[in-house]
Amino acid sequence: MQFFFSCFIEQKHGADRDESPPRTPTGNAHSSESDIEVSSPANDITEDERLAKELSLKEAAAHDLSHRPKRRRFHESYNFNMKCPTPGCNSLGHLTGRHERHFSISGCPLYHNLSSDECKAPSDRQLRYKEKVTELRKKRNTGPNKEQKDKHIEHRQSHGSCREPLLENITSDYDLELFRKAQARASEDLEKLRLAGQVSEGGNMIKTIVFGRYELDTWYHSPYPEEYARLGRLYMCEFCLKYMKSQTILRRHMAKCVWKHPPGDEIYRKANISVFEVDGKKNKIYCQNLCLLAKLFLDHKTLYYDVEPFLFYVMTEADNTGCHLVGYFSKEKNSFLNYNVSCILTMPQYMRQGYGKMLIDFSYLLSKVEEKVGSPERPLSDLGLISYRSYWKEVLLRYLNNFQGKEISIKEISQETAVNPVDIVSTLQSLQMLKYWKGKHLVLKRQDLIDDWKAKETKRGNGKTIDPTALKWTPPKGT
């Protein structure tokens, strides 16, 4: 009995001395699971009790977040084997002053001629300037009064978007002066770029376009959106005619553009030359882009956006990459004056190769199929007038060369060639083949002109001609 009491006293005093459990080097106490396993023999508790204790300890540990590692700051997530590429830099500090290390030139204080300490805290001069700006901005008025608001509204109604809005009493005088200085500096920079030929004047004119493998100089102004027109250079997809601001955007577009020919029906194919009929109502965006592109090279063109009443006949030249735009002409679906062409264009890279006359010949071929007499819509552009006069001359000389009768009629020529009688008469007059004698108009058959035409035809060959048998087309109805 005495022995048991003394042992009890010693155990109690030992428990008083060891109130706090021993700590690990990290300052955390041993888990209760370890204590139980050391102090309790395995044969004192059953297997079920041991499993229950382990389960309760695991649940307690799941709710205890002290075992999780401390969240590191942003700069600590870097790979510390990396180094700043700036020579002589130890990668310490950051330009923003928010991080202890950096690994790029953009965040290197040494690269920006600063020390890491200068980046951490603003200088006295910066603090004084910040306080000064704060004081200046406190002087801002509460806002424009009713009289000033009415003045602003009247100015906007009088000038619209042609003038800058009135800026007085909208912000502090300091911020307004800062804005004016930025405006002047931007204007000066734009003027330097304009003189260097990199930017055009405001929305004045696009100077060059990148179109397929060609870089084309433009001739006239086209009403592209101002954000594109002021760049001075546009990049275009030669298949869908979408216009873009940079070579990078064009490259990305071409990687996913599925167009390889104009939309619409292919109504003519001979060798590598094809013609597609595109409805302005069904393919509105394409036709609008085509009109904007044409305006860069046509002076008299006025149609840009109202394309629904028109059909567009687009001529292309095919190779292994797709059908490349050669030229086009548009035509009203219902023309009361029997115009077979509203606007016609040959792309500059294909000019003086016979494609213009092919387009004109194709328009008259459609008129023949429709059993109508056609004529181009006036006014014609300078190049268009030259092309049409040359075409009418060839048509008349070919007809006179094949004509075997004695009496010739303007009406018969018009019916066979589908050329308007007015155009026939004007062409005969320009060739000095129409004379007025004894109250009658006589057509003179000048053999010298016919011989010259035959010699040119023989030299030119039959490469650039329209084959009527290759046309697969019926006139549209109900358009």
LUMKOLLUM-93392 format. One line per field, with one value per residue (C-alpha): residue number from 1; x, y, z. Coordinates in steps of 0.5 Angstrom, whole numbers. Layout:
N
nr c(NUM/...) $
u c(X/...) $
v c(Y/...) $
w c(Z/...) $
END
This chain:
479
nr c(1/2/3/4/5/6/7/8/9/10/11/12/13/14/15/16/17/18/19/20/21/22/23/24/25/26/27/28/29/30/31/32/33/34/35/36/37/38/39/40/41/42/43/44/45/46/47/48/49/50/51/52/53/54/55/56/57/58/59/60/61/62/63/64/65/66/67/68/69/70/71/72/73/74/75/76/77/78/79/80/81/82/83/84/85/86/87/88/89/90/91/92/93/94/95/96/97/98/99/100/101/102/103/104/105/106/107/108/109/110/111/112/113/114/115/116/117/118/119/120/121/122/123/124/125/126/127/128/129/130/131/132/133/134/135/136/137/138/139/140/141/142/143/144/145/146/147/148/149/150/151/152/153/154/155/156/157/158/159/160/161/162/163/164/165/166/167/168/169/170/171/172/173/174/175/176/177/178/179/180/181/182/183/184/185/186/187/188/189/190/191/192/193/194/195/196/197/198/199/200/201/202/203/204/205/206/207/208/209/210/211/212/213/214/215/216/217/218/219/220/221/222/223/224/225/226/227/228/229/230/231/232/233/234/235/236/237/238/239/240/241/242/243/244/245/246/247/248/249/250/251/252/253/254/255/256/257/258/259/260/261/262/263/264/265/266/267/268/269/270/271/272/273/274/275/276/277/278/279/280/281/282/283/284/285/286/287/288/289/290/291/292/293/294/295/296/297/298/299/300/301/302/303/304/305/306/307/308/309/310/311/312/313/314/315/316/317/318/319/320/321/322/323/324/325/326/327/328/329/330/331/332/333/334/335/336/337/338/339/340/341/342/343/344/345/346/347/348/349/350/351/352/353/354/355/356/357/358/359/360/361/362/363/364/365/366/367/368/369/370/371/372/373/374/375/376/377/378/379/380/381/382/383/384/385/386/387/388/389/390/391/392/393/394/395/396/397/398/399/400/401/402/403/404/405/406/407/408/409/410/411/412/413/414/415/416/417/418/419/420/421/422/423/424/425/426/427/428/429/430/431/432/433/434/435/436/437/438/439/440/441/442/443/444/445/446/447/448/449/450/451/452/453/454/455/456/457/458/459/460/461/462/463/464/465/466/467/468/469/470/471/472/473/474/475/476/477/478/479) $
u c(0/6/9/3/2/9/9/3/6/12/7/4/10/12/6/7/14/12/6/8/9/16/17/20/25/19/16/10/8/8/1/-3/-3/5/4/-1/3/9/5/0/2/-1/-4/-8/-13/-17/-16/-23/-21/-14/-18/-23/-18/-14/-20/-22/-15/-15/-21/-18/-12/-16/-19/-13/-9/-3/1/0/6/5/3/9/9/9/16/17/14/19/25/31/36/33/37/36/39/42/50/52/45/44/36/34/29/24/22/15/18/13/17/24/27/26/28/27/29/22/22/30/32/39/36/32/38/35/37/32/32/30/24/22/20/18/23/22/21/16/12/12/10/4/2/2/-2/-7/-8/-9/-14/-18/-19/-24/-31/-37/-39/-42/-48/-54/-52/-45/-49/-54/-48/-45/-51/-52/-45/-46/-52/-49/-43/-44/-38/-34/-32/-29/-34/-33/-28/-28/-31/-31/-25/-19/-15/-9/-12/-14/-8/-5/-10/-8/-1/-2/-6/-1/5/1/-1/6/8/3/5/12/9/5/11/15/9/7/1/-4/-8/-13/-19/-16/-13/-10/-4/-2/-6/-3/-7/-5/3/2/3/-1/-1/-8/-11/-17/-20/-25/-29/-26/-28/-23/-19/-17/-16/-12/-7/-4/-4/-9/-8/-13/-15/-15/-21/-26/-24/-24/-19/-14/-10/-3/1/0/-8/-8/-3/-8/-14/-11/-9/-17/-20/-24/-25/-22/-26/-32/-39/-44/-45/-39/-43/-36/-30/-25/-18/-16/-21/-27/-33/-38/-44/-45/-52/-51/-57/-55/-47/-48/-41/-37/-40/-39/-32/-31/-34/-30/-24/-26/-27/-19/-18/-24/-26/-33/-36/-41/-44/-41/-46/-53/-51/-57/-60/-54/-51/-43/-40/-33/-27/-22/-15/-14/-8/-6/-8/-15/-18/-15/-19/-18/-23/-31/-37/-43/-50/-57/-62/-68/-65/-70/-65/-62/-55/-51/-45/-46/-39/-33/-26/-19/-14/-8/-4/-8/-8/-6/-6/-13/-17/-21/-24/-26/-30/-33/-34/-37/-42/-45/-45/-50/-54/-54/-57/-62/-64/-62/-58/-54/-49/-45/-48/-45/-41/-35/-28/-22/-19/-26/-28/-21/-23/-30/-28/-23/-28/-33/-28/-26/-33/-35/-28/-30/-37/-35/-29/-34/-40/-41/-47/-47/-52/-51/-56/-54/-60/-57/-50/-54/-58/-52/-47/-52/-48/-53/-54/-51/-45/-44/-45/-40/-35/-36/-35/-29/-26/-28/-33/-39/-41/-47/-48/-54/-59/-56/-51/-46/-42/-35/-31/-24/-20/-13/-17/-19/-12/-9/-14/-13/-5/-6/-11/-6/0/-4/-7/-13/-11/-15/-22/-29/-32/-39/-40/-36/-42/-47/-52/-60/-62/-65/-72/-76/-70) $
v c(0/5/3/4/11/13/11/15/22/21/20/26/31/28/30/37/38/36/40/42/37/37/41/40/44/48/50/45/40/33/30/26/20/20/20/15/10/11/11/6/-1/-5/-10/-5/-3/-7/-7/-3/2/4/4/9/13/14/16/21/24/24/28/33/34/35/41/44/48/49/44/47/51/58/62/65/72/72/73/67/63/64/59/62/59/64/70/77/78/85/85/86/85/81/80/83/89/90/96/97/96/91/85/82/79/80/76/80/87/90/89/91/97/97/97/103/106/106/102/97/102/108/103/102/108/115/120/127/130/125/126/134/133/129/133/139/136/134/141/143/138/140/147/143/146/142/142/146/150/151/156/153/146/150/153/146/143/149/148/141/142/147/143/136/132/137/140/138/139/145/142/148/147/139/138/142/147/142/136/140/143/137/134/140/138/131/133/138/132/127/132/133/126/125/130/127/120/124/127/120/117/112/116/119/126/124/120/123/117/110/110/103/96/89/85/78/78/85/92/97/104/107/113/116/116/111/112/106/107/113/108/104/110/114/108/110/102/97/89/85/78/77/72/75/82/83/89/89/93/89/84/80/80/78/72/70/71/67/61/60/63/58/62/61/64/69/67/66/62/60/62/62/58/57/55/58/64/64/69/69/72/75/77/84/82/75/77/84/84/82/86/92/91/90/97/100/97/99/106/106/106/109/117/117/111/113/106/103/101/100/94/90/92/90/84/83/79/78/75/71/67/61/57/52/57/59/64/71/77/80/85/86/89/91/91/93/88/92/97/102/105/98/99/93/95/100/100/96/95/91/91/95/89/86/92/93/85/85/83/90/88/81/84/89/83/79/84/85/77/77/82/78/72/77/79/86/92/94/100/102/107/114/118/113/114/116/109/106/111/109/101/102/106/101/95/99/100/93/91/95/93/86/87/91/86/80/84/82/86/93/97/97/99/102/98/91/92/94/88/83/86/88/95/101/105/112/108/106/113/116/111/111/119/118/114/118/113/117/122/126/126/129/128/121/118/114/109/109/102/104/98/101/101/94/92/95/91/85/85/87/81/76/79/79/72/69/68/74/73/70/64/64/57/57/61/57/62/64/71/71/72/76/80) $
w c(0/2/-5/-9/-6/-7/-14/-15/-12/-17/-23/-21/-20/-26/-30/-26/-29/-36/-37/-44/-49/-52/-59/-65/-69/-72/-66/-67/-62/-63/-65/-60/-65/-63/-56/-55/-59/-55/-48/-50/-51/-57/-52/-48/-53/-58/-66/-67/-61/-65/-72/-69/-66/-72/-76/-71/-71/-79/-79/-74/-78/-84/-81/-78/-83/-79/-83/-90/-92/-92/-99/-102/-105/-113/-114/-110/-115/-120/-121/-117/-122/-127/-127/-130/-137/-136/-135/-128/-125/-119/-120/-113/-113/-118/-122/-119/-112/-110/-111/-108/-114/-122/-128/-134/-137/-136/-129/-128/-124/-127/-134/-132/-129/-122/-116/-112/-106/-111/-114/-107/-104/-108/-108/-104/-111/-113/-107/-107/-114/-112/-107/-112/-117/-111/-109/-117/-118/-112/-115/-120/-120/-118/-125/-131/-129/-133/-137/-139/-141/-145/-149/-150/-152/-157/-160/-161/-165/-169/-171/-169/-170/-174/-168/-162/-156/-151/-145/-140/-133/-135/-131/-127/-131/-129/-133/-139/-140/-139/-145/-149/-149/-151/-157/-159/-158/-162/-168/-168/-169/-174/-178/-178/-180/-185/-188/-188/-192/-187/-185/-190/-188/-183/-187/-194/-198/-197/-201/-202/-201/-200/-204/-205/-208/-210/-207/-211/-210/-210/-215/-211/-205/-202/-196/-192/-184/-181/-177/-183/-188/-183/-183/-190/-192/-192/-192/-196/-197/-204/-204/-199/-200/-192/-190/-184/-181/-181/-184/-178/-178/-185/-184/-178/-183/-189/-184/-183/-189/-193/-199/-206/-211/-210/-208/-213/-219/-224/-231/-235/-235/-241/-239/-233/-234/-230/-229/-223/-222/-215/-213/-208/-204/-202/-201/-199/-195/-201/-206/-201/-200/-208/-209/-204/-207/-214/-211/-210/-218/-220/-220/-222/-218/-213/-211/-204/-200/-204/-207/-207/-214/-217/-220/-220/-225/-223/-227/-224/-226/-223/-221/-215/-210/-212/-217/-216/-218/-225/-225/-225/-228/-224/-227/-225/-224/-228/-232/-235/-240/-242/-239/-239/-235/-229/-226/-229/-227/-228/-223/-224/-224/-230/-234/-241/-242/-246/-239/-240/-247/-245/-239/-244/-249/-244/-242/-249/-249/-244/-247/-254/-249/-247/-254/-252/-254/-249/-247/-241/-236/-236/-234/-236/-233/-237/-237/-238/-244/-248/-247/-249/-256/-257/-256/-261/-266/-266/-267/-272/-276/-275/-278/-284/-286/-286/-289/-296/-298/-301/-297/-289/-284/-277/-274/-277/-274/-267/-267/-269/-264/-259/-259/-258/-264/-261/-259/-266/-269/-265/-266/-274/-273/-269/-275/-280/-283/-283/-288/-290/-298/-301/-295/-293/-288/-292/-288/-292/-292/-290/-292/-289/-282/-283/-286/-279/-275/-278/-277/-270/-269/-272/-268/-262/-263/-259/-252/-249/-252/-250/-252/-253/-252/-245/-242/-238/-236/-237/-235/-228/-227/-222/-220) $
END
